[in-house]
Amino acid sequence: MSFSQQVLSALDPAKVPSDVLPSHLRRLVLTGFMGAGKSTVGRLLAARLGWEFLDLDQHLENRAGATIPELFSRHGEAYFRRLESTALASALGRSKVVLALGGGTPEDLTNRLLIEQTPGTATVFLDAPFATLFDRCVLQEISRPVLADPAAAQVRFERRRPLYTRLSHLTVETTNLSSDQTIEAILSGLNQIPYFRT
C-alpha cells in the first residue's frame, strides 16, 4: 500500500468534511470491478460536488459512434483498447469531472500511466469481495457476457484487483456501505490523505 493510500471500511461521521475537496484536485477517477457502484456513486458524487459525471465506456461509444460490443466484433480487442486510451486521454483533459472507468481499463499500462501522470487527479478504488459484486450484478440485472461464467469472472476479478489497488490513492470497502455512505467515505478519505491536503 502506498504512503498516500488509505482503506476505509467504516465511516466516522465526526470526520466527514463539508463538500470541499483539496483545492488542487481537478478530477476524481473511480475504479473497480463490475457491480462496484462506479456509475451510481459517480453520478451522485458529481451532483453533490457540482461537477460533471463521465462514464468512460459511454464517452468512448459516443466518440466512436458504435457500442463496445460492436467495436469488439468489427475490429477486435486491440482496436478497442486503442480507442479506450484515446477516450481516457480526452476525459482526463477535463476539469471538475468524476470519471467512472470501465472494469478493464487499468489492465492497460498506457491507461495506468495516463491516470497516474495527470496532475490534479485522485483515483478511488471501490472494493468489495467478488461474491458481493456478483450478487449486486444479478440483483441489478446487469447483463455482461463474462457473468455467464462465474468462475471465469472471478478469475478476471482476481487478476484485476491488484491493479485497482496499485492505481488508487484511496480504497473504500463498500460491502456494508450505502451509496451515500460511500460518498462520505470518499470525501472524508481524500481530505485525510496527507498528499492531498491543502
C-alpha positions in Angstrom: 0.0 0.0 0.0 1.4 3.4 -1.0 2.0 6.2 1.5 -1.0 8.1 0.3 -3.4 5.2 0.2 -5.9 4.5 2.9 -8.5 1.8 3.2 -11.9 2.9 4.7 -14.2 0.2 5.9 -16.2 2.2 8.4 -17.5 5.7 8.5 -16.8 8.1 11.3 -19.4 10.9 11.0 -17.2 13.2 13.1 -14.5 13.1 10.4 -16.8 13.8 7.4 -15.9 17.2 5.9 -18.1 19.6 4.0 -18.3 19.1 0.3 -14.8 20.6 -0.1 -12.1 18.6 -1.7 -8.4 19.6 -1.5 -8.1 22.7 -3.7 -5.7 21.2 -6.3 -7.9 18.3 -7.2 -9.5 18.7 -10.6 -10.8 15.2 -11.2 -11.8 12.1 -9.4 -11.4 8.7 -11.1 -13.4 5.8 -9.8 -12.1 2.3 -10.5 -13.3 -1.2 -9.6 -14.9 -4.4 -10.9 -18.4 -4.5 -12.4 -21.0 -4.1 -9.6 -18.7 -1.9 -7.6 -21.0 1.1 -8.0 -18.8 3.3 -10.1 -21.6 4.7 -12.1 -24.1 5.0 -9.3 -21.7 6.6 -6.8 -20.1 8.6 -9.5 -23.3 10.3 -10.6 -24.3 11.1 -7.1 -20.8 12.3 -6.1 -20.6 14.6 -9.2 -24.0 16.0 -8.4 -23.0 16.7 -4.8 -19.8 18.5 -5.9 -21.5 20.3 -8.8 -19.1 18.6 -11.2 -19.6 16.7 -14.4 -20.0 12.9 -14.4 -18.5 11.0 -17.2 -18.7 7.2 -17.8 -15.6 6.2 -19.9 -17.4 3.4 -21.7 -20.2 5.8 -22.7 -17.7 8.5 -23.7 -15.9 6.0 -25.9 -19.1 4.9 -27.6 -20.1 8.5 -28.2 -16.8 9.3 -29.8 -16.7 6.1 -31.9 -20.4 6.2 -32.9 -20.7 2.5 -32.0 -21.3 0.3 -29.0 -18.5 -1.5 -27.3 -19.8 -5.0 -28.4 -20.0 -3.6 -32.0 -16.4 -2.4 -31.8 -15.2 -5.7 -30.4 -17.0 -7.7 -33.1 -16.0 -5.5 -36.0 -12.4 -4.6 -35.1 -11.2 -6.8 -32.2 -10.0 -6.1 -28.7 -6.7 -4.4 -29.7 -8.5 -1.8 -31.7 -11.0 -1.2 -28.8 -8.1 -0.8 -26.3 -6.5 1.9 -28.5 -9.9 3.7 -28.7 -10.2 3.4 -24.9 -6.8 5.0 -24.3 -7.6 8.0 -26.6 -11.1 8.3 -24.9 -9.3 8.2 -21.5 -6.8 10.9 -22.5 -9.8 13.1 -23.7 -11.7 12.5 -20.4 -8.6 13.3 -18.3 -8.3 16.7 -20.1 -11.5 17.9 -18.4 -11.6 19.6 -15.0 -14.2 19.2 -12.3 -15.2 15.7 -13.5 -15.9 12.4 -11.8 -14.8 9.7 -14.2 -16.0 6.1 -13.9 -13.6 3.7 -15.6 -14.5 0.5 -17.3 -13.6 -2.5 -15.3 -10.8 -3.5 -17.6 -9.3 0.0 -18.2 -6.5 -0.4 -15.6 -5.2 -3.6 -17.3 -3.5 -1.5 -20.0 -0.2 0.1 -18.9 -0.8 3.1 -21.1 -4.1 3.8 -19.3 -2.5 3.5 -15.9 0.3 5.9 -16.9 -2.2 8.4 -18.3 -4.1 8.4 -14.9 -1.0 8.5 -12.7 0.7 11.3 -14.7 -2.3 13.6 -15.0 -1.9 16.3 -12.3 -4.8 17.1 -10.0 -6.2 13.5 -10.3 -7.2 11.3 -7.4 -8.1 7.7 -8.1 -10.6 5.8 -5.8 -11.0 2.1 -5.8 -14.5 0.9 -4.8 -13.8 -2.5 -3.4 -15.9 -5.5 -2.3 -15.5 -9.3 -2.4 -16.3 -11.0 -5.7 -19.3 -12.7 -4.3 -20.8 -9.4 -3.2 -20.1 -7.8 -6.6 -21.6 -10.8 -8.4 -24.7 -10.7 -6.3 -25.1 -7.0 -7.0 -24.9 -7.6 -10.7 -27.6 -10.3 -10.5 -29.9 -8.2 -8.4 -29.5 -5.2 -10.7 -30.0 -7.4 -13.7 -26.6 -6.3 -15.2 -26.1 -8.4 -18.3 -22.5 -8.9 -19.2 -21.1 -11.9 -21.2 -18.4 -12.5 -18.5 -21.1 -13.0 -15.9 -22.4 -16.1 -17.7 -19.4 -18.0 -16.4 -19.0 -17.0 -12.7 -15.7 -18.9 -12.3 -14.2 -17.1 -15.3 -15.5 -13.8 -13.9 -13.9 -14.5 -10.6 -10.5 -15.2 -12.3 -10.8 -11.9 -14.1 -11.6 -10.1 -10.8 -8.6 -11.6 -9.1 -6.3 -10.6 -11.9 -7.6 -7.0 -11.9 -7.9 -6.4 -8.2 -4.1 -5.8 -7.6 -4.1 -3.3 -10.5 -7.1 -1.4 -8.9 -5.3 -1.3 -5.6 -1.9 -0.2 -7.1 -3.6 2.6 -9.1 -5.7 4.0 -6.3 -4.9 6.7 -3.8 -7.9 5.6 -1.7 -9.7 2.3 -1.3 -13.2 2.3 0.0 -14.6 -1.1 1.2 -18.2 -0.7 0.1 -19.7 -4.1 1.2 -21.7 -2.6 4.1 -22.0 1.0 2.8 -24.9 2.7 1.0 -24.1 4.9 -1.9 -24.4 8.0 0.3 -22.1 6.5 2.9 -19.6 5.6 0.2 -19.6 9.2 -1.0 -19.0 10.4 2.6 -16.1 8.0 2.9 -14.6 9.2 -0.3 -14.8 12.9 0.7 -13.5 12.2 4.2 -10.8 9.9 3.0 -9.3 12.2 0.4 -9.2 15.0 3.0 -7.3 12.8 5.4 -4.6 11.7 3.0 -1.5 14.0 3.6 -0.6 14.1 -0.1 -4.0 15.6 -1.0 -4.4 18.1 1.9 -4.5 21.7 1.1 
